[in-house]
Amino acid sequence: MYQQFKAKAEAVSSEVYRFVTNDAALDFVIKFLHSEGLFDEPHSYALWADCQFLNGIDRQLLERVAGLKFEVTRELAAHAKFGISQMEWALADTGSLAQNSTAIEQRLVSSLSTIHIALVPTDGILPDMPALLSKVHPKDCAYLAMITGPSRTADIERVLTIGVHGPERLIIVFVDELGGKI
């Protein structure tokens, strides 16, 4: 299902990567941030929403990375170049990501930043929407977010614009170790 998801996601301009270990994924994310201009100033810093991925990482080491912030607020999110969050599921048939976004921090980093980096457990790939809906219960999930590619909109003349209502780029990082192997 990974290959199907990758093909569908890339068809809508997402960038998709896969790593076996959390360490390899973290190394990729840090290198990506630096290569794309991570600095400790507005419109250049990264906000990382709390997630399971961070549980196995040395946060003190990450907190020394200039421009990487872990306290998510509306004001910081509005000026973040990068938003990093963990998505729970990926739908193979559409290349869409899905997340229980009841926590506002998840929504802020995935919708207000210029570049959204989504970490996804590889075993979170599901075939389609019915499979996702069989896993989600309204009592446990007050806000289900669905993301398919970077933000895009078109006017009446069908002129496409990227990034008007959300991130201009979506970087999807699958991690086998985060949930298991497929």
ZITAPE-V301119 format. One record per pair of residues at least 4 apart in sequence whose C-alpha atoms are under 7 Angstrom apart, sorted by the first residue. I is the first residue (numbers start at 1). J is the second residue. If there is no record, write none. Layout:
BEGIN
((I & J) (I & J))
END
This chain:
BEGIN
((1 & 5) (1 & 92) (1 & 125) (1 & 127) (2 & 6) (2 & 92) (2 & 125) (3 & 7) (4 & 8) (4 & 92) (4 & 93) (5 & 9) (5 & 91) (5 & 92) (5 & 93) (5 & 94) (5 & 95) (6 & 10) (6 & 16) (6 & 95) (7 & 11) (8 & 12) (8 & 94) (8 & 95) (9 & 13) (9 & 14) (9 & 95) (9 & 96) (9 & 149) (10 & 14) (10 & 15) (10 & 16) (12 & 149) (13 & 149) (13 & 150) (14 & 149) (14 & 150) (14 & 169) (14 & 170) (14 & 171) (15 & 170) (15 & 171) (15 & 172) (16 & 171) (16 & 172) (16 & 173) (17 & 172) (17 & 173) (17 & 174) (18 & 173) (18 & 174) (18 & 175) (19 & 24) (19 & 25) (19 & 174) (19 & 175) (19 & 176) (20 & 175) (20 & 176) (20 & 177) (21 & 25) (21 & 175) (21 & 176) (21 & 177) (22 & 26) (22 & 175) (22 & 177) (22 & 178) (23 & 27) (24 & 28) (25 & 29) (25 & 175) (26 & 30) (27 & 31) (28 & 32) (29 & 33) (30 & 34) (31 & 35) (32 & 36) (33 & 37) (33 & 38) (34 & 38) (37 & 44) (38 & 44) (38 & 45) (38 & 67) (39 & 44) (39 & 45) (39 & 66) (39 & 67) (40 & 44) (40 & 45) (40 & 66) (40 & 67) (41 & 45) (41 & 67) (42 & 79) (42 & 80) (43 & 79) (43 & 80) (43 & 81) (44 & 80) (44 & 81) (45 & 67) (45 & 68) (45 & 80) (45 & 81) (45 & 82) (46 & 67) (46 & 68) (46 & 69) (46 & 80) (46 & 81) (46 & 82) (46 & 83) (47 & 68) (47 & 69) (47 & 70) (47 & 72) (47 & 77) (47 & 80) (47 & 82) (47 & 83) (47 & 84) (47 & 109) (48 & 69) (48 & 70) (48 & 83) (48 & 84) (48 & 85) (49 & 70) (49 & 72) (49 & 84) (49 & 85) (49 & 105) (49 & 106) (49 & 109) (50 & 54) (51 & 86) (53 & 178) (58 & 62) (59 & 63) (60 & 64) (63 & 68) (72 & 76) (72 & 77) (72 & 105) (73 & 77) (74 & 78) (74 & 108) (75 & 79) (76 & 80) (77 & 108) (77 & 109) (77 & 112) (77 & 113) (78 & 112) (78 & 113) (80 & 113) (81 & 113) (81 & 114) (81 & 115) (82 & 113) (82 & 114) (82 & 115) (82 & 116) (83 & 109) (83 & 110) (83 & 113) (83 & 115) (83 & 116) (83 & 117) (84 & 109) (84 & 110) (84 & 116) (84 & 117) (84 & 118) (85 & 106) (85 & 109) (85 & 110) (85 & 117) (85 & 118) (85 & 119) (86 & 118) (86 & 119) (86 & 120) (87 & 97) (87 & 98) (87 & 99) (87 & 118) (87 & 119) (87 & 120) (88 & 98) (88 & 99) (88 & 120) (88 & 121) (88 & 124) (89 & 97) (89 & 98) (89 & 99) (89 & 120) (89 & 124) (89 & 125) (89 & 126) (90 & 95) (90 & 96) (90 & 97) (90 & 98) (90 & 124) (90 & 125) (90 & 126) (91 & 95) (91 & 96) (91 & 97) (91 & 125) (91 & 126) (91 & 127) (91 & 128) (91 & 129) (92 & 125) (92 & 126) (92 & 127) (92 & 128) (93 & 127) (93 & 128) (95 & 148) (96 & 146) (96 & 147) (96 & 148) (97 & 146) (97 & 147) (97 & 148) (98 & 144) (98 & 145) (98 & 146) (98 & 147) (99 & 144) (99 & 145) (99 & 146) (100 & 141) (100 & 143) (100 & 144) (100 & 145) (101 & 106) (101 & 107) (101 & 143) (101 & 144) (101 & 145) (102 & 141) (102 & 142) (102 & 143) (104 & 108) (105 & 109) (106 & 110) (107 & 111) (108 & 112) (109 & 113) (110 & 116) (111 & 166) (111 & 167) (112 & 166) (112 & 167) (113 & 167) (114 & 167) (114 & 168) (114 & 169) (115 & 167) (115 & 168) (115 & 169) (115 & 170) (116 & 167) (116 & 169) (116 & 170) (116 & 171) (117 & 170) (117 & 171) (117 & 172) (118 & 171) (118 & 172) (118 & 173) (119 & 172) (119 & 173) (119 & 174) (120 & 124) (120 & 173) (120 & 174) (120 & 175) (121 & 174) (121 & 175) (121 & 176) (121 & 178) (121 & 179) (122 & 174) (122 & 175) (122 & 176) (122 & 179) (122 & 180) (122 & 181) (122 & 182) (123 & 179) (123 & 180) (123 & 181) (123 & 182) (126 & 131) (126 & 132) (127 & 131) (128 & 132) (129 & 133) (130 & 134) (131 & 135) (132 & 136) (136 & 141) (137 & 141) (138 & 142) (149 & 170) (150 & 162) (150 & 163) (150 & 167) (150 & 168) (150 & 169) (150 & 170) (151 & 162) (151 & 163) (151 & 164) (151 & 165) (151 & 166) (151 & 167) (151 & 168) (152 & 160) (152 & 161) (152 & 162) (152 & 163) (152 & 164) (153 & 160) (153 & 161) (153 & 162) (154 & 158) (154 & 159) (154 & 160) (154 & 161) (155 & 159) (162 & 168) (163 & 167) (163 & 168) (176 & 180) (176 & 181))
END
